[in-house]
Amino acid sequence: MQIHVIRQGETLTTIARTFQTTVNDIVEANDLPNPNNLVIGQSIVIPIVGRFHFVQPGESLYAIGRMYGISAQELARMNGISANQQLQIGLRLYIPERTKRNAEFNAYVEPRGTTVAPALEQSAREAAPYLTYLAPFSFQVDREGTLKAPPLNNLPAIARANGNVLMMVISNQENDQFSDELGRILLTDMEIQDRFLNNIVDMANQYGFRDIHFDFEYLRPADREAYNNFLRKAKQRFSQQGWLISTALAPKTSAGQQGRWYEAHDYRAHGEIVDFVVIMTYEWGYSGGPAMAVSPIDQVKRVLDYAVTDIPSTKILMGQNLYGYDWTLPFVQGSVARAISPQQAIQLAAQHNVPIQYDTRAQAPFFRYTAEDGKQHEVWFEDARSIQAKFDLIKSMNLRGMSYWKLGLAFPQNWLLIVDNFNVTKR
């Protein structure tokens, strides 16, 4: 599998010839929304086994081999050349398929209303082969400890058919807002807490959930230790059922980080108690803020660098967005950016005939365009390059894997690159 960035004058025909594949294979692999109107700077995935490297000035077989983890002698043998010959600039060298490691992948799916929309169910069906966990968001709990399930429809059947662990996501939300008071009651009133845990067990058995996942956010700092004790109690209870327990954590960069989102999330305690955590490493660029990358890799790495000091790396799922945003400029506080898929972003760039740029510090693509009403827009989204950078981080930091928020917006390259980089664990 190879990532290629479109250059001036290229067509799918010339690209297919370069990489010894077909136009149809490229179009189908990427579900290209603009096959006849490629955008300069657009990244595509070339569906081949292994990849090609085109020799750059000053490169040697030894240097190229180190880049890909292969010896100069083996590289020469595979390409039918001498290990000592001088390389011609532009020479195409074949690089064999990379060694894969095992990793786990989760995706949240958020039905709205009273049923799972057919398009959302289809998105879950398409993603499920690449997932370890499928996580309907979310079960609601009231102040008496009673649970209400989200619409599930065929989601449990999809999980069973694809060997996914069905993740029971439980949040402390009331009226679509995280409630610190609801959290306090559940964590400190033992009678209600016991009823809450009993209801979890009953409902998890009813639907076939095998991981219980707590997404308790904006808890009061004073309830930090109460949350830790609750997790210890829940862990003991769910272990009797043979279930996993996991939590969602705010993206902290230090143990003492202040702020309503952070203080009640004790990384070290969660790392000791639960089976794994999802760290929400996204939304630096968010719908209500100024235009920027949603999950800039420099910020993501700052969080993970701290996280691995308190949580075993093999318990960490890196959070990752499957969407981007389209902001109207200049940014005005109170305005809301439009969420778009990577496919929609490419269509926008093609429609307005603007090149896609790439921020190497954030490792994220972006572009600007002028809408029909004359207003300027800035779009940040995800592409093959940005997701590959995150996969490389998973490998270099020995993380458990990745968790996606959320299904429903198309990003076909992501799923192709999962199988190119990893063996997806099925539990």
C-alpha positions as CSV (number, residue, x, y, z in Angstrom):
1,M,0.0,0.0,0.0
2,Q,1.4,3.4,-0.9
3,I,0.3,7.0,-0.2
4,H,0.6,9.3,-3.2
5,V,0.1,13.1,-3.3
6,I,-1.3,14.5,-6.5
7,R,1.0,16.8,-8.4
8,Q,0.3,19.3,-11.2
9,G,-0.5,17.6,-14.5
10,E,-1.1,14.1,-13.1
11,T,-4.1,12.0,-14.0
12,L,-5.2,8.7,-12.7
13,T,-4.0,7.1,-15.9
14,T,-0.4,8.3,-15.4
15,I,-0.5,7.4,-11.7
16,A,-1.8,3.9,-12.4
17,R,1.0,3.4,-15.0
18,T,3.7,4.6,-12.5
19,F,2.6,2.2,-9.8
20,Q,1.7,-0.7,-12.0
21,T,-2.0,-0.8,-11.1
22,T,-5.2,0.2,-12.7
23,V,-7.4,3.3,-12.7
24,N,-10.4,1.3,-11.5
25,D,-8.4,-0.1,-8.6
26,I,-7.4,3.3,-7.4
27,V,-10.9,4.8,-7.8
28,E,-12.5,1.9,-5.9
29,A,-9.9,1.8,-3.1
30,N,-10.3,5.5,-2.4
31,D,-14.0,5.8,-3.3
32,L,-12.7,8.8,-5.2
33,P,-15.3,11.6,-5.3
34,N,-13.4,13.5,-8.0
35,P,-11.7,11.0,-10.4
36,N,-11.9,13.4,-13.3
37,N,-11.0,16.5,-11.4
38,L,-8.0,15.6,-9.1
39,V,-6.9,18.3,-6.7
40,I,-3.2,19.3,-6.4
41,G,-2.1,18.2,-2.9
42,Q,-4.8,15.5,-2.6
43,S,-3.6,12.3,-1.1
44,I,-4.7,8.9,-2.4
45,V,-3.8,5.3,-1.4
46,I,-2.4,3.1,-4.1
47,P,-3.7,-0.4,-3.6
48,I,-0.6,-2.4,-4.2
49,V,1.3,-5.0,-2.1
50,G,4.4,-3.2,-0.7
51,R,5.3,0.1,-2.2
52,F,7.7,1.9,-4.6
53,H,10.5,4.3,-3.7
54,F,11.8,6.8,-6.3
55,V,15.5,7.6,-5.7
56,Q,16.2,11.2,-4.6
57,P,19.5,13.1,-5.0
58,G,22.2,11.8,-2.6
59,E,20.4,8.6,-1.6
60,S,22.1,5.3,-1.3
61,L,20.7,1.7,-1.0
62,Y,21.9,1.7,2.6
63,A,20.1,4.9,3.4
64,I,16.9,3.8,1.6
65,G,17.1,0.4,3.3
66,R,17.3,2.0,6.8
67,M,14.3,4.1,5.9
68,Y,12.2,1.0,5.4
69,G,13.9,-1.4,7.7
70,I,15.4,-3.6,5.1
71,S,19.1,-4.4,4.3
72,A,20.8,-2.8,1.3
73,Q,21.7,-6.3,0.1
74,E,18.0,-7.5,0.3
75,L,16.8,-4.3,-1.4
76,A,19.3,-4.9,-4.2
77,R,18.3,-8.5,-4.6
78,M,14.6,-7.7,-4.8
79,N,15.2,-5.1,-7.5
80,G,17.7,-7.1,-9.5
81,I,20.6,-4.6,-9.1
82,S,24.0,-4.6,-7.6
83,A,24.3,-3.5,-4.0
84,N,27.3,-1.4,-4.9
85,Q,26.0,0.4,-8.0
86,Q,25.4,4.2,-8.0
87,L,21.7,4.9,-8.0
88,Q,20.2,7.0,-10.7
89,I,17.9,9.8,-9.6
90,G,14.3,8.8,-10.1
91,L,15.1,5.1,-10.2
92,R,12.0,3.1,-9.0
93,L,12.8,0.6,-6.3
94,Y,10.3,-1.9,-5.0
95,I,9.9,-2.0,-1.2
96,P,8.3,-5.2,0.3
97,E,5.2,-5.2,2.5
98,R,6.0,-4.0,6.0
99,T,5.9,-6.2,9.1
100,K,2.6,-5.8,10.9
101,R,2.0,-5.9,14.6
102,N,-1.3,-6.6,16.4
103,A,-3.5,-3.7,17.5
104,E,-7.0,-3.0,18.7
105,F,-9.5,-0.6,17.2
106,N,-12.7,0.9,18.5
107,A,-15.3,3.1,16.9
108,Y,-18.1,4.9,18.6
109,V,-21.4,5.1,16.8
110,E,-24.0,7.7,17.9
111,P,-27.6,7.1,16.9
112,R,-29.8,10.1,17.3
113,G,-33.5,10.0,17.9
114,T,-35.4,6.7,18.3
115,T,-33.7,4.5,15.7
116,V,-30.4,3.9,14.0
117,A,-30.5,5.6,10.7
118,P,-29.9,3.2,7.7
119,A,-26.9,5.2,6.6
120,L,-25.3,5.0,10.1
121,E,-26.0,1.3,10.3
122,Q,-24.3,0.8,6.9
123,S,-21.3,2.8,8.1
124,A,-21.0,0.5,11.1
125,R,-21.4,-2.5,8.9
126,E,-18.5,-1.3,6.6
127,A,-16.2,-0.4,9.5
128,A,-16.8,-3.5,11.6
129,P,-14.4,-5.8,9.9
130,Y,-11.6,-3.4,10.9
131,L,-12.7,-3.1,14.5
132,T,-12.0,-4.9,17.8
133,Y,-14.8,-3.0,19.6
134,L,-18.1,-1.4,18.4
135,A,-19.4,1.2,20.9
136,P,-23.0,2.6,20.7
137,F,-23.0,5.9,22.4
138,S,-24.5,6.0,24.9
139,F,-26.5,4.4,27.7
140,Q,-28.1,7.1,29.9
141,V,-28.4,6.7,33.6
142,D,-30.7,8.7,35.8
143,R,-30.3,9.9,39.4
144,E,-32.0,6.7,40.7
145,G,-29.4,4.4,38.9
146,T,-31.8,3.4,36.2
147,L,-30.4,2.8,32.7
148,K,-31.9,3.7,29.3
149,A,-30.4,2.1,26.2
150,P,-29.7,4.1,23.0
151,P,-31.2,2.9,19.8
152,L,-29.4,-0.3,18.8
153,N,-31.4,-1.9,16.0
154,N,-28.9,-4.2,14.2
155,L,-25.7,-3.0,15.9
156,P,-25.4,-6.0,18.2
157,A,-25.9,-8.4,15.2
158,I,-23.3,-6.5,13.2
159,A,-20.8,-6.8,16.1
160,R,-21.5,-10.5,16.4
161,A,-21.1,-11.1,12.6
162,N,-17.7,-9.3,12.6
163,G,-16.2,-10.7,15.8
164,N,-16.5,-7.3,17.6
165,V,-16.7,-6.9,21.3
166,L,-19.8,-4.8,21.9
167,M,-18.8,-1.9,24.1
168,M,-21.5,-0.6,26.6
169,V,-20.8,3.1,26.8
170,I,-22.3,4.7,29.8
171,S,-22.2,8.5,30.3
172,N,-23.2,10.9,33.0
173,Q,-25.3,13.0,30.6
174,E,-28.6,14.7,31.3
175,N,-30.3,16.4,28.4
176,D,-27.3,15.9,26.2
177,Q,-25.0,17.6,28.7
178,F,-22.5,16.1,31.1
179,S,-23.7,16.6,34.7
180,D,-21.3,16.8,37.6
181,E,-24.3,16.4,40.0
182,L,-25.4,13.2,38.4
183,G,-21.8,12.0,38.6
184,R,-21.7,12.9,42.3
185,I,-24.8,10.9,43.1
186,L,-23.7,7.8,41.2
187,L,-20.2,7.9,42.8
188,T,-21.1,8.7,46.4
189,D,-24.6,7.3,47.1
190,M,-24.0,3.6,47.7
191,E,-27.6,2.5,47.5
192,I,-28.0,4.1,44.1
193,Q,-24.6,3.0,43.0
194,D,-25.4,-0.7,43.8
195,R,-28.7,-0.4,41.9
196,F,-26.8,1.2,39.0
197,L,-24.3,-1.7,38.9
198,N,-27.0,-4.3,39.1
199,N,-28.8,-2.6,36.1
200,I,-25.6,-2.6,34.1
201,V,-25.2,-6.3,34.6
202,D,-28.8,-7.0,33.7
203,M,-28.7,-4.9,30.6
204,A,-25.2,-6.0,29.4
205,N,-26.4,-9.6,29.6
206,Q,-29.6,-8.8,27.8
207,Y,-27.7,-7.3,24.8
208,G,-24.5,-9.2,24.8
209,F,-22.0,-6.4,25.9
210,R,-18.6,-7.6,26.9
211,D,-16.8,-4.4,27.7
212,I,-18.3,-1.8,30.1
213,H,-17.0,1.6,29.2
214,F,-17.5,4.7,31.4
215,D,-17.4,8.1,29.8
216,F,-17.8,10.2,32.9
217,E,-16.8,13.8,32.1
218,Y,-16.8,17.1,33.9
219,L,-16.9,15.5,37.3
220,R,-16.1,17.6,40.3
221,P,-12.5,17.5,41.4
222,A,-13.7,16.5,44.9
223,D,-15.2,13.3,43.4
224,R,-11.8,12.1,41.9
225,E,-11.2,9.4,44.5
226,A,-14.9,8.4,44.6
227,Y,-14.6,7.8,40.9
228,N,-11.5,5.6,41.4
229,N,-13.2,3.6,44.2
230,F,-16.3,3.2,42.0
231,L,-14.1,1.8,39.2
232,R,-12.4,-0.6,41.6
233,K,-15.8,-1.9,42.7
234,A,-17.1,-2.1,39.1
235,K,-13.9,-4.0,38.0
236,Q,-14.4,-6.6,40.7
237,R,-18.1,-7.0,39.8
238,F,-17.6,-7.2,36.0
239,S,-14.6,-9.6,36.3
240,Q,-17.0,-12.1,37.7
241,Q,-18.9,-11.9,34.4
242,G,-15.7,-12.3,32.4
243,W,-16.1,-8.7,31.0
244,L,-13.6,-6.0,30.3
245,I,-13.9,-2.5,31.9
246,S,-12.6,0.7,30.2
247,T,-12.8,4.4,30.6
248,A,-12.7,7.6,28.4
249,L,-10.2,10.1,29.6
250,A,-9.7,13.8,29.0
251,P,-6.4,14.7,27.2
252,K,-4.1,15.7,30.0
253,T,-0.5,16.8,29.8
254,S,0.3,16.6,33.5
255,A,-1.1,14.9,36.6
256,G,-2.0,18.2,38.3
257,Q,-3.6,19.8,35.2
258,Q,-6.4,22.1,36.3
259,G,-9.8,22.6,34.7
260,R,-13.3,21.1,34.9
261,W,-12.6,18.5,32.3
262,Y,-9.4,17.2,33.7
263,E,-9.1,17.1,37.5
264,A,-11.3,14.1,38.4
265,H,-9.5,11.9,35.8
266,D,-6.7,10.2,37.7
267,Y,-4.5,8.7,35.0
268,R,-2.4,6.6,37.3
269,A,-5.4,5.1,39.1
270,H,-7.3,4.3,35.8
271,G,-4.1,2.7,34.5
272,E,-4.0,0.4,37.5
273,I,-7.7,-0.4,37.7
274,V,-9.2,-0.7,34.2
275,D,-8.3,-3.0,31.3
276,F,-7.8,-0.1,28.9
277,V,-8.5,3.6,28.4
278,V,-9.5,5.8,25.5
279,I,-7.7,9.1,25.6
280,M,-9.8,11.8,23.8
281,T,-6.9,13.2,21.8
282,Y,-8.9,15.4,19.4
283,E,-11.0,18.6,19.3
284,W,-8.2,21.1,19.6
285,G,-9.8,22.4,16.5
286,Y,-13.5,22.3,17.3
287,S,-16.8,23.5,15.9
288,G,-17.1,26.5,18.3
289,G,-13.4,27.6,18.1
290,P,-11.0,29.1,15.6
291,A,-9.8,27.2,12.5
292,M,-7.1,24.7,13.2
293,A,-6.3,21.0,12.9
294,V,-8.8,18.8,14.9
295,S,-6.0,16.5,16.3
296,P,-2.6,18.1,15.6
297,I,0.0,15.5,16.1
298,D,2.3,17.7,18.2
299,Q,-0.5,18.2,20.7
300,V,-1.6,14.6,20.6
301,K,2.0,13.5,21.3
302,R,2.3,15.9,24.3
303,V,-0.7,14.1,25.8
304,L,0.6,10.6,25.1
305,D,4.1,11.4,26.3
306,Y,2.5,12.2,29.7
307,A,0.0,9.4,29.6
308,V,2.6,6.6,29.2
309,T,4.3,7.8,32.4
310,D,1.2,6.9,34.4
311,I,-0.6,4.3,32.3
312,P,1.0,1.2,30.7
313,S,1.2,2.0,27.0
314,T,-0.5,-1.3,26.1
315,K,-3.6,-0.1,27.9
316,I,-3.9,3.1,25.8
317,L,-6.2,3.6,22.8
318,M,-5.4,6.9,21.1
319,G,-8.5,8.9,20.3
320,Q,-8.9,9.9,16.6
321,N,-11.5,12.0,14.8
322,L,-13.0,10.7,11.5
323,Y,-14.1,14.2,10.5
324,G,-13.0,17.7,9.8
325,Y,-14.5,21.2,10.0
326,D,-15.3,24.0,7.5
327,W,-15.0,27.4,9.2
328,T,-16.2,30.7,7.9
329,L,-13.6,33.4,8.2
330,P,-12.9,35.6,10.0
331,F,-13.8,33.5,13.0
332,V,-16.4,35.1,15.3
333,Q,-16.9,33.8,18.8
334,G,-20.3,32.1,18.9
335,S,-20.2,30.9,15.3
336,V,-20.2,27.2,14.6
337,A,-18.1,25.4,12.0
338,R,-19.7,22.7,9.8
339,A,-18.5,19.1,10.3
340,I,-17.5,17.4,7.1
341,S,-16.0,14.1,6.1
342,P,-12.6,13.8,4.4
343,Q,-14.5,12.9,1.2
344,Q,-16.6,16.0,1.4
345,A,-13.5,18.1,2.0
346,I,-11.9,16.8,-1.2
347,Q,-15.1,17.5,-3.1
348,L,-15.1,21.1,-1.8
349,A,-11.5,21.7,-2.9
350,A,-12.3,20.2,-6.3
351,Q,-15.4,22.3,-6.7
352,H,-13.6,25.6,-5.9
353,N,-10.4,24.6,-7.7
354,V,-8.1,25.2,-4.8
355,P,-5.0,23.2,-3.9
356,I,-4.8,21.2,-0.7
357,Q,-1.9,22.2,1.6
358,Y,-0.3,20.2,4.4
359,D,0.8,21.4,7.7
360,T,3.9,19.4,8.6
361,R,3.9,20.4,12.3
362,A,0.2,19.4,12.8
363,Q,0.5,16.6,10.2
364,A,-2.9,17.6,8.8
365,P,-4.2,18.8,5.5
366,F,-6.1,22.1,5.0
367,F,-7.2,24.5,2.3
368,R,-9.0,27.9,1.9
369,Y,-11.7,28.8,-0.5
370,T,-14.2,31.5,-1.3
371,A,-17.9,30.5,-1.2
372,E,-20.6,31.6,-3.6
373,D,-21.6,34.4,-1.1
374,G,-18.1,35.8,-1.2
375,K,-17.2,34.7,2.3
376,Q,-13.8,33.1,2.9
377,H,-13.6,29.6,4.4
378,E,-10.9,27.4,5.9
379,V,-11.1,23.7,6.1
380,W,-9.1,21.2,8.2
381,F,-9.6,17.5,7.8
382,E,-7.9,14.1,7.8
383,D,-6.3,12.3,4.9
384,A,-4.0,9.3,4.3
385,R,-0.9,11.2,5.4
386,S,-2.4,12.4,8.7
387,I,-3.7,9.0,9.7
388,Q,-0.5,7.3,8.7
389,A,1.4,9.7,11.0
390,K,-0.9,8.6,13.9
391,F,-0.4,4.9,13.1
392,D,3.4,5.5,13.1
393,L,2.9,7.1,16.6
394,I,1.0,4.0,17.8
395,K,3.9,1.8,16.7
396,S,6.7,4.0,18.1
397,M,5.0,4.4,21.5
398,N,3.8,0.8,21.6
399,L,0.2,1.8,22.2
400,R,-2.7,-0.6,22.3
401,G,-4.4,0.9,19.3
402,M,-6.9,3.6,18.2
403,S,-10.4,4.6,19.0
404,Y,-12.5,6.6,16.5
405,W,-15.0,9.3,17.2
406,K,-17.3,8.7,15.4
407,L,-18.8,6.6,12.5
408,G,-21.0,8.1,9.9
409,L,-18.6,10.3,7.9
410,A,-16.8,8.5,5.1
411,F,-13.0,8.1,5.3
412,P,-12.2,5.0,3.2
413,Q,-8.4,5.5,3.2
414,N,-8.4,5.0,7.0
415,W,-9.6,1.5,6.8
416,L,-7.2,0.5,4.0
417,L,-4.3,1.8,6.0
418,I,-5.3,-0.1,9.1
419,V,-4.9,-3.4,7.4
420,D,-1.6,-2.2,5.7
421,N,-0.1,-1.4,9.1
422,F,-1.7,-3.8,11.6
423,N,-3.3,-7.1,12.3
424,V,-6.6,-6.1,13.9
425,T,-7.2,-8.0,17.1
426,K,-10.5,-9.8,17.4
427,R,-11.3,-10.9,21.0
